[in-house]
Amino acid sequence: MDEEFKEISYQSFRDTVDGYGEAKGSDLLTDPGAIEAAERESQIEKNTDHTVKLRQARQSLGFSVQELASKVGISAELLEQMEKGEAILPLGQLIKLSKALSLKMADLISEGDKPFTIVRSGDRRSFKRFGKSKQEHRGYEYESLATGKRDRLMEPFIVTLHPSDADEPSAHDGQEFIYVLEGQMDVLVGETKDVLNPGDAIYYDSSDIHLVKAHGERPAKILAVIIS
């Protein structure tokens, strides 16, 4: 009986392995289709808690999608996409949304349960925000450096700013610290405009009208720490 079971199990394993082989150029661990499916499933799982919490918070406060979108200053369509896990807001609007829902920004980025967290360079949780010219890589993307830490008072990110003609100044509660890692960054705070180079830093109250964007035609990479 045991020998028969071993034979069946081994044959099942061989049948699976034979489906990959050299002809397909992949093995069980490197098949692109399998990896893509696993990444997609993992992302869906990540989105689930985030989107459910967002929708439940909105509904518990009695806001319709249209009412909350108007309060935050975004389109109802964008808010619906965010609740489905299909879109992410600019950081300034994300802060406004969390305030409107009486949540912490961490609740919408990644709620943690650990006393401390180490995030390896390859394990950063990435968020992307693009406008209509996504194919031209216009917009920005940011990676959380504090995923998993509970009771966070600040949110540190590595942000890549792609060249963009869009100007979207914002103002919200809190403070922001930015350190330029690569490229050049245009900054507007109140009525002051300047260009920051690698090694330059700026710290300001987020309640002041502000805007940061890539300077020129090359992306800029920055370390941003937000206290909301």
C-alpha positions in Angstrom: 0.0 0.0 0.0 2.8 2.4 1.0 4.8 1.5 -2.1 1.7 2.1 -4.3 1.2 5.5 -2.7 4.8 6.5 -3.2 4.6 5.5 -6.8 1.5 7.5 -7.4 2.9 10.6 -5.6 6.2 10.4 -7.4 4.4 10.1 -10.8 2.3 13.1 -10.0 5.4 15.1 -9.1 7.1 13.9 -12.4 4.0 14.9 -14.4 4.2 18.4 -12.9 7.9 18.8 -13.5 7.6 17.6 -17.0 5.2 20.4 -17.7 8.1 22.9 -17.3 11.4 21.4 -18.5 14.0 23.1 -20.7 11.7 23.4 -23.6 9.7 26.0 -21.7 12.9 27.7 -20.4 11.5 27.7 -16.8 11.3 25.5 -13.8 8.9 25.3 -10.9 10.4 28.4 -9.2 11.1 30.6 -12.2 8.0 30.1 -14.4 7.0 33.8 -15.2 3.4 32.9 -15.4 3.4 31.3 -12.0 5.4 34.1 -10.4 3.1 36.8 -11.9 0.0 34.9 -10.6 1.5 34.7 -7.2 2.4 38.4 -7.1 -1.1 39.3 -8.3 -2.7 37.1 -5.6 -0.3 38.7 -3.0 -1.3 42.2 -4.1 -5.0 41.3 -3.9 -4.5 40.1 -0.3 -2.6 43.4 0.5 -5.4 45.5 -1.0 -8.2 43.6 0.8 -7.6 44.8 4.3 -6.8 48.3 3.1 -9.9 48.7 0.9 -12.3 47.1 3.3 -11.1 49.4 6.2 -11.5 52.4 3.9 -15.0 51.5 2.8 -16.1 50.5 6.4 -14.8 53.7 7.8 -16.7 55.8 5.2 -19.9 53.9 5.7 -19.7 54.0 9.5 -19.5 57.8 9.4 -22.5 57.9 7.0 -20.6 59.4 4.0 -21.6 58.5 0.5 -18.8 58.2 -2.0 -19.8 61.5 -3.5 -19.9 63.3 -0.1 -16.5 62.0 1.0 -14.9 62.8 -2.3 -16.2 66.3 -2.2 -15.0 66.7 1.4 -11.5 65.6 0.5 -11.4 67.4 -2.8 -11.1 64.4 -5.2 -13.3 62.9 -7.8 -15.9 60.3 -6.8 -14.5 58.0 -9.5 -11.0 58.1 -8.0 -12.4 57.3 -4.6 -14.3 54.4 -5.9 -11.2 53.1 -7.6 -9.2 53.5 -4.4 -11.9 51.5 -2.5 -11.4 48.7 -5.0 -7.7 48.8 -4.6 -7.2 50.1 -8.2 -5.8 53.5 -7.4 -3.7 55.3 -4.8 -4.0 59.0 -3.9 -1.2 61.6 -3.8 0.3 61.7 -0.3 -1.3 65.0 0.5 -4.8 63.8 -0.4 -4.2 60.5 1.4 -3.6 62.5 4.6 -6.8 64.5 4.1 -8.7 61.3 3.5 -7.4 59.7 6.6 -8.3 62.8 8.6 -11.8 62.9 7.2 -12.3 59.3 8.2 -10.8 59.8 11.7 -8.1 57.3 10.7 -4.3 57.5 10.9 -2.4 57.6 7.6 -0.8 54.3 8.6 -4.3 52.7 8.5 -4.4 53.5 4.7 -0.8 52.7 4.0 -0.2 49.6 6.1 -1.4 48.9 9.6 1.3 47.4 11.7 1.3 45.1 14.7 5.1 44.9 15.5 7.0 46.9 18.1 9.7 47.6 15.5 10.2 46.7 11.9 13.2 46.1 9.5 12.3 46.6 5.9 14.9 45.2 3.5 15.6 47.0 0.3 13.8 44.4 -1.7 10.8 44.2 0.6 9.5 47.8 0.4 5.8 48.1 -0.3 5.4 50.1 -3.5 2.6 52.5 -4.4 2.4 54.2 -7.8 0.5 57.3 -8.8 0.3 58.4 -12.5 -1.8 60.8 -14.4 -3.2 60.4 -17.9 0.3 60.2 -19.4 1.2 57.0 -17.6 2.9 55.6 -20.7 5.3 58.6 -20.5 6.2 57.7 -16.9 4.8 61.0 -15.6 3.8 61.0 -12.0 5.5 59.5 -9.0 5.9 56.3 -7.0 6.7 55.8 -3.4 7.9 52.9 -1.2 7.0 52.6 2.4 10.0 52.2 4.8 7.9 51.4 7.9 5.6 48.6 6.9 4.6 46.6 10.0 5.4 49.1 12.7 2.5 49.6 15.0 1.4 53.0 16.4 3.5 54.9 13.9 3.8 58.7 14.4 5.6 59.3 11.1 5.6 57.8 7.7 9.0 57.5 5.9 9.1 56.9 2.2 11.5 56.6 -0.7 9.8 58.6 -3.4 10.6 58.7 -7.1 9.4 61.9 -8.8 9.0 61.5 -12.5 9.0 64.6 -14.8 5.5 66.2 -14.9 3.9 69.4 -16.1 1.1 69.0 -13.6 1.1 71.4 -10.7 -0.9 70.2 -7.7 0.0 72.3 -4.6 -1.6 71.0 -1.4 -1.9 71.9 2.2 -2.8 69.6 5.1 -2.0 69.0 8.8 1.4 67.9 9.9 5.0 68.4 8.9 7.3 67.0 6.2 11.1 66.4 5.9 12.6 65.7 2.5 16.2 64.8 1.7 17.2 64.6 -2.0 19.0 61.4 -2.9 19.3 61.6 -6.7 18.4 64.1 -9.4 17.0 67.6 -8.8 13.8 68.6 -7.2 11.6 71.8 -7.5 10.1 72.8 -4.3 7.4 75.4 -3.5 6.6 76.3 0.1 4.3 79.4 0.5 5.7 81.9 -1.9 9.2 80.5 -1.9 10.5 78.5 -4.9 13.8 76.7 -5.1 15.7 73.8 -6.6 17.2 71.2 -4.4 20.2 69.0 -5.4 21.4 65.7 -4.0 22.4 66.2 -0.3 20.0 69.1 0.1 17.1 68.9 2.6 14.0 70.8 3.5 11.7 70.7 6.5 8.3 72.5 6.5 4.9 72.7 8.0 2.4 70.8 5.7 -0.2 73.4 6.5 1.6 75.8 4.2 0.8 75.5 0.5 3.5 73.3 -0.9 4.5 71.3 -4.0 7.5 69.1 -4.8 8.3 67.8 -8.3 11.2 66.6 -10.4 13.2 69.4 -11.9 13.8 69.3 -15.6 13.4 66.1 -17.7 15.0 63.6 -15.3 13.4 61.7 -12.4 14.4 62.7 -8.8 14.6 60.3 -5.9 14.0 61.6 -2.4 13.7 60.4 1.2 10.4 61.8 2.6 9.3 61.7 6.2 5.7 62.8 6.9 4.2 63.5 10.3 0.4 63.8 10.1 
